[in-house]
């Protein structure tokens, strides 16, 4: 299942996305932010992907500012 988190650069959005990925509830998490925050959400996705790899959890975490990716 694919889940998109809009506002993934905020505290609640980051926590929600991380929890969904960590609990293996979904196979793909899309982190959505505004265009001006794209570099920040890309960094969040890299951090989350590293954390999931360390825990041996297989989930795709993708950053975007394009609502068509939802």
N, C-alpha and C positions, 0 to 999 in steps of 0.2 A: 504494500500500500504506500502511496505517495502522500506526504503531508507538506503543505507550504505554511511557513510562519512569516506573516507580514509584520514588519517592525523588529526584525531579528537583531538589530544593533542595540536595542534597549535591554534593560535588565530582565524584564519579564519574558520578552521574546527569546533572548538567549537561553534563559533557564528552561523555558518550555521546549525549545528545539533540542537542547542537550538531553533533557529527560526523555523525550520521545526516542531519540537515537539510542541512548544508553539502555533503555528498557527493552530494546529490540521489538518495539511495537510496530515499527514501520520499516520498509526497505529503502525508502528515499525521503530525505528531508530537503526542502528547498527553502533557503534563507532569502527573504525578499526585503530589500531596502530601497530608499530613494537613490537616485543617480548620484547625488553628492556624497552619499555614505557608502558607495559601492566598495571602495578600497577597505573600509572598516569591516563590512560584512564578508569580504573575501578573506580577511585575516581571521575572522571568527570561524569561518568554514575550515581554514587550514588548522586552526587550533583544535576544533572538534574532530576533524579527521584524524589528527595525531592521537588524541585521547581515545578514540574508538579503536585505532590500530593497537594501541598499548593494551587495551582490554580485550583484544581479539573479537571485536564486534564488527560484523560486516554490514555496513549501511552506507549509502551514498549521500553525501552532504554537499549541496550545490548552492553557491551564492549567485544572486541575480538582482537586477533592478528592473527587469522586464516582466510585466505581469502576464505576458504570453507563456512564460515558462511554468506558470502555476498549473 
